[in-house]
């Protein structure tokens, strides 16, 4: 009997304040979408780190015409210097940190450059002589990059040593900043959601003040009086969280897994299934916001 009464009160409250309930759903949806977007960015960053850190290389660029580095004071790298660098890479002191390496000539570098910038007009203004030859090293442990840098930076014929991971760190820093922006916007929207939920519950309690007064007179418990109002806010928040979860899944499935994965086949994107792990957190956050906001509002305005 009490369950039927609570359900009837919930339905009545949702009908009476339909516009406010829809507002709560939309604001909760937007705020939790931003929270989920921040979570998706972190998942994507971790995915890319795990994928690219195993593929990044340490590049030892050799001296060429016009090089101004200290190791290039004698001019372009000589065949003898190049052989010495190759032998040093094969030496026991260095080989223990190296998985494998390959030499990239100027012509090879120019070929890769044309492939990478095939749609850019800059290709027509670059010649093979302008690109340095290099040794491309795959590390056993990318964290040991500094050892290679210290060993080869002072060698004759070496212009510079570059860890490609440093370039990726810049990208990840930008993505982390975007994640923080999403969290900040989500925080503002969550405050809006809390205020809207509180307003909705307050209006619902005001419109049913006569019924709640009668319930108090007949000895109804606090939980029976408060539960319909709390569940109204929770239902609206759960619907908003469900919409946010569905939106994130759609973005991962159709945009990341569909469009971007075809445009950038060498990049590891998160799958739609991975975004589903965010759904329980979003729904739980929505329930928490609605429950706490509703309870605090009821204690103030119902005084039960």
N, C-alpha and C positions, 0 to 999 in steps of 0.2 A: 504493500500500500504506500509506504514511504517512497519507494523507488518510483512508482507511478506519479506520485505527487511531485517529486524532484524533477522528473522528465517533463511533466506538464509545465512546471514553472520555468524550466530552461527554454522550452519552446515558446512560451508566452514572452519571456524576456527578449529572445532573439527577434521575434516578430515586432515587438514594440520599438526596439532600437535598431532596426535593420540597417539604417544608413550608418550609424556609428559602428556597428559590428563590421560592416564592409570596410569602413575606414581603418579599423583595427587590423583586419586581415591584410589590407594593402600595405599599411605602414610596417607591420610585422614582416610581411613578405619582402619588402624592399630592404629593411634593416638586416634581416637574416641572410638575404642574398649577398649583401656586402660582406657580412661575416663569412659566409661560405666562399665567396670569391677570394678573400684573404687566405682561407684554408686551401683552396685550389692552387693558389700561387705557391704556397709553401710545398704542397705535394709535387707541383711541377718543377720547382727548384731542386727538390731532393731527387726527383726522377732524372733530371738533366745532369745533376752532379754525378750520380751513380753511373750514368751512361757516358758522359763526356770525359770524366776524369780518368777513365780507363783507356780513352782514345787520344787524349792530348799528348803532344810531343814536345820535347825540348829541342829547339832549333839553334844550331850553331852556325851563324851566318859568317861566311868567309869574306875577306877583303876583296874589293873590286875597285875599278877606276873611280876616283873621287871620294873614296872612304877617308874619313878624318879621324877615326879611332886611333888610340895610342898603338895598338897592335898592328896597325896598317901603315906605319911610318915608312916602311920600305917599299910600299906600293901594293899592287894586287897580289893575292896569294899565289905562291909558286907551287909547281907540282911536288917539290920536295916537302914543303910545309904541309900540303894537303895529305901526303902519305904519312907524315909524322902524326898528324891529327888522327888519321885512321888507325894507326898502330896504338896510339894512346887510348883510343876507345876500346881496343881489343886487349889492352893490358889488364892483368888481374886486379889491379887497384881500382879500375873504372868498370870493368866488365861485370863485377858483382852487383852493380846498381843498374845495369843496362839489360833490358830484355832483348832488344835488337835495334839496329840502326841501318839507315840507308843514305847514300849520297845523292843529293839532288843538284844536278848541273844547272847552268843558266838556262839552257834550252828547256829542261824539264820544268824549271820554275816559271818560265814564260808560258809553257803549255798549260800548267795548272792555273796561272794567272788569267789566261784567256777563258778557261772553263768557268772560273769563279766569277769573272766580270764580263760574261758574254753579252749581256744586255746593256753594258755601259760604254759610252763613247770614249772613255779613258783608254780602252784597249788599243785604239789606233795611235795613241801618242806614246806608247811604251814599246821599247825594243828589248830583246834578250840581254843585251849588254848592260842595261840599266838594272837588271835584277841580279842579286848576288847568289852564288852557289852556296849550298849549305849541307850540313849533316842533320838528318832528322832522327831523333833518338826516342825510342819508346822505353820509358822507365819501368822497372819492376815495382818501384814504390815512388809515385809522383812527389811524395813529401821530401824525397832526397834530392830534389832539383838543385838545391844550393851547393851540393857537392860538385855537380857537373859544372855549375856556373863558376865556382871558385877555381876549378881545375883548368878550365879552357879559356876563361876571360883574359888571362895573361899570356896565352900562347901566341906565338907569331903566326900571322895570317888570319887571326880571328877578329872580326869586327865587333860582334856582340853575341851574347847568349840570351835567348828569350824563352821563357816558359809560357806556353800557350794558355796554361791554366790561369795566369794573371789576367788575360783578356776575358776569360769566362767569369772570373770573380767580379769584374766590372759589370758584366751583364747581370749576374746574380744580385749585385748590390742594387742595381736599378729595379729589379723585380722585387727585392725586399722592401725598397722604398715604396713601390706601388702597393705592396701588401699592407704597409703601415697606413698609407692613405686610405685604403679600403676599410681598415679597422677603425680609423678615425671617423670616417663617414658613417660606418655602421654604429659607432658609439652614439653619435648624434641622433641617428634614426631610432636607436633603441630607447633613448630618452623620450623621443616623440611617441614611440609605441607605449611606453609605460604611462605617459600622461593621458594618451587616448584610452587605454584600458581603464585607468582610474576614472576618467570622465564617463565612459560607458557604464561602468558599474555604479557610479554615483547616480546617473540618470535612471538606470534600471531600479535602483533601490528607492529613489524618490517616487517613481511612478507606481511602485508597489508598497509604499509606506503603510497603507491601510491594511493590506494583507499581512505584512510582517508584524504590525501591531497586534492584530488578532492572534497570530501565531504565538507571540510572546504571552498574551493573556491566557491562552489555553495550555501553556507550559511546554511549548516546543523547544527543543534543545538548540544550542548555538549552531551546531553542525548542520541541522536540518534547515535552519533559516539561512545560513551563509552559503551552503553548498551550491544551490542553483546559481547564485551570482558568480561564485568562483568558477564554476564549470562553463558559464557563458564566456568568460574571458579566456579560459583555457581552450575551449573549442575554437574560438576565433584565432587564437595564437597558433594552435596546431594546424589549422587550415593554411595560415600564412607560412608556417614553417614547411608544410608539405609542398606548397607552391614554390618556395625558394629551393627546396631540394630537387624538385622536378626541373626547375630552370637550370640549375647547375648540371644536372645529368644531361639535359638537352644540349647545353653548351659543349660539354665534354664529348658527347656522342656525335653531334652534327658538325660542330665547328672545329674542335681539336682533332677528333678521330676521323672526321670526314674531309673537311676542306684543308686545314693546315697540314695534316699528315700526308696529303697528296702533294701539296706545294713544297713541303720540306721533308722528304722521305728519310733524310739522314738524322732527323731530330726525334728524340724519344718523348712523346707526349703521353700524359696520363690517360688512362682509359675511363670510359663512363662508369665502369664497375667500381673504380677506385673512389669516385666521388660519392658513391653510396655510403661510404664509411662516415661521411660528414652528416648524413641525414639524421641519425640518432642524436648527434650533438646539437644540431639545429632545432630539432623537435624538443629535446630536453631543455634547451635554452629558452625556447618559446613558452613552454609550460612553466618554467621557473619564473620568467618575467610576469606572465599572466597571474600565476598563483600568488606571488608575493605582492604584486600591485593590487590585486583584488582584495586580498586579506587585509592589507593596511587600510584600504579605502573603506571596507566594511566596518572595521573596528571604529573608524572615526564617525561614519555617518549612520550606521545602524545601531551602534552602541549596544551590541549584544556580546 
